[in-house]
Amino acid sequence: MKLLSLNLGRPTFAEYTDHPDGVTGMDKRPVDGPVRVAAPGPKGVGASGVAGDAVCETRHHGGNDQAVYAFAREDLDDWERELGRPLAGGAFGENLTTEGLDVSGAKIGERWRIGSEVVLEVTSGRIPCRTFQGHLGEKGWVKRFTHKGAPGAYLRVITPGEIRAGDPIRIVHRPDHEVTVALQFRAVTTERELLPRLFAAGDALHPEAMEKARAYVARQS
């Protein structure tokens, strides 16, 4: 397993973003590195955990629990076949394009060591938005991406440090529960009846997903 490409975005103007200034950092491109990774601060204040990477819409993106976004090259290849066009590393706005790692099959709370220093922890799947759809330019993209159920993973930074393309990735902790990124994604999007199962992930779960699970259980009681 390895980090196939490390991708950074710069603020660019786009008509499809909801940002008040009309800018987005969705268009991420591979860089050689090394690049420092660290916790950026709370959502709404902190942006990307990857130095030099732009997260413009901090109301919905970035922050400690969404510091880094990873997507598997294997899933990009699957989308290439379906869409009939090439997708470079970073095409889905991911910071980390991985190889040999089942990103959406990762468990919430699973920890990855990248290179010799950085340790990241899986928190949730990525919810598609209007900006993502505009960036891809695919009709009905939000629905199609959701239906696929392989959203890639948001991660928080446990141990900061530097990473670069080509670094090995090792799973250094895998929790003893069955809450995967894919299950969490289905629970908060299309299969709300799964929400109570998210409690098993404990404090590692993204706080917003935990809030949805608690609200669902409260409505059922």
N, C-alpha and C positions, 0 to 999 in steps of 0.2 A: 504494500500500500504506500502511496506517495502523493505529495502535492504536485500535481501535474502543472498547474499554472497559478500564479498569484496575481490577482486582478484589482486594479484601482480605477476609480472614476473621478473625473473632474466636473465641476459645475458647468452644465451646458443648458442653453435655452431650448425649450420644447413646448409646443402648444398643448400637449396632452397632460402636463403635470398640474397638480392642484396647488403647488407652491405659490404663495403670493407674488413672488418675483419671477415666476415662470421658469425656474431652473430645476434641474435634476442631476443626480450623480449616478443614474441608472446605467449609463453607457460605460462599462468598465472594460479596461484593456489589460492584457498581460504585461507584467514588468519583471525584470531580472532580479531585483532585490539586492541585498537583503532589506527587509522592511520590518519596522518595529510594530509589535502588537501589544496593546495594553487596554485595560478597562477604561472606557471613555467617560463614564459618569452616568447619572440617572437619565432615563428616557425623558425627552423634552429639553434636556440640557446637553447631555453627551451625544455625540454623533457616532462615527465609525470607530471601531477599536483598532483599525488598521491605519497606520500613519500615512498621510497623503491621500487618503480615500475620502471622497465627498459623500456625505449624507445630508441632503438639503432639507428634506421634509422631516424634521425631528419630532413632530407631533405623533407620527405613526411609525417612524423607523429609527434605528440606532438605539443607543443607550446600552447599559451594562448587560441586559438580558438578550440583546440583539446586536452584540458588538461585532460579530463576524458571521457571514453567511457562506455556507458551503453547498456545492452541488456536484453530483457525480458525473464524470465524463461519460460513463456508460448511459446515464439518463439523457444527457445531451445527444449522444449518438442515436438513441431511440427517437428523440424528437426530430433529429435531422432526417431520419427515414420517413417519419410521418409528415413533416412539413415540406420535404423535398428541397431543402437548402442547407448550406453549411452553417454551423454554429460554433464560433470560436470560443475558447475559454473566456468567461466573463459575460457571455451573451445573455445570460439570464440575470445579470446584475450580481453574480456571486463573486465574493472575494477569493474563495478557494475552489478551484476545480480539482477534484480528487480523482485518483485512479486506484481501482481495486478495493474500494471501500463502499459498503452498502449504506449510503448516507441516510436515506429515508427509512431504512431498517434499523438504524441506530436507536438505542434506548435513551429516553430522557434521563439525563444524569450521567450518561456515558462520557468518559473523558479520553481525549486524544492528545498524545504528545506529538508535536510536529517539530522535526529537527531535534536539537539537543536541549532546548530551553522551554519552549512554549507549551503550556497545557491548556486546552479548551474543553468546555463542558457543554453538552447538547441541552438545549432548553425547549425547543419547539420547532414546528414546521413553519414555512413561509406562507403567508396568506397572500394570494395574488391581488393586485390592485389595478386601478385605471392606468396608472403610469406604466406599469409592467406591460399591460396590453398595448398601450400606445408605442412603447419602445419596440416591441416585437412586430407591431403592425399586422397582427393576425386577428381576423374577425372572430368574435366570441371567445377570445383567448382566456379570459378569467374562468369561464365555464369549462373549457377544454382542459386547462391546467388543473382545475379542481377535480374534474372527473378522473384524470390520470392517477391522482393520489400519491404522487412521488414529489413532494414539495421541496426537497432539500432541507437543510437544518440551520437554524440559528444557534449560535454558541456564545457563551460568556467566557471571559478570560480568567482563568484560575492562576496561571503563572505567566507573567509577561516575558517578552524577549523578542528576538529577531527570527524571522523565517524567510525562506526564499523558495522559488520554484525548484523542484527536484528533491526537496527534503523528504525523508521518510516519515510516514505516519504510523504510530503504534497506538492501539487501544490499551490504555493502562488501567482502566476501571470500567466494568460493565455491571450495572446494578442488577439486583435479584428481583426484578419485576418484569412485566410483559408490556409496558407502555412504550411503544416505539414512536418515532416521529410520525410515521404513517398513520398509526392509530390515533395519536393526538390530533393530527390534521383532520381526519375524518370526523372526530368527535366535535370539533369546533366549527365544522363546515356543513357536512351533509348527513351525519349520523349522530344527532345530539343525544340519543339514548346511550351512547358510549361515554358521555361526560363523567359519570360517577367512577368509571374505571381509572380516570386520570389521577385520582387521589393517591394511588399506589406509588406514583413518582415522587411524592413529597415535595420538599423545598426546592428540588432541582427544576421542577416544572416552571415554565414562564408564568409570572404572577397573573397576567391577563387571562391565561388559560385556566388557572386555578380559580379565578373569580367567576369565570363562566360555568365551571363545574359546580361551584358552591351555589350560584344563582339557580342553576337547573335543579339541583337537589331541593333547594328551598321551595321552588314552585311545585314540586311533586309531593311535598309533605302537607 
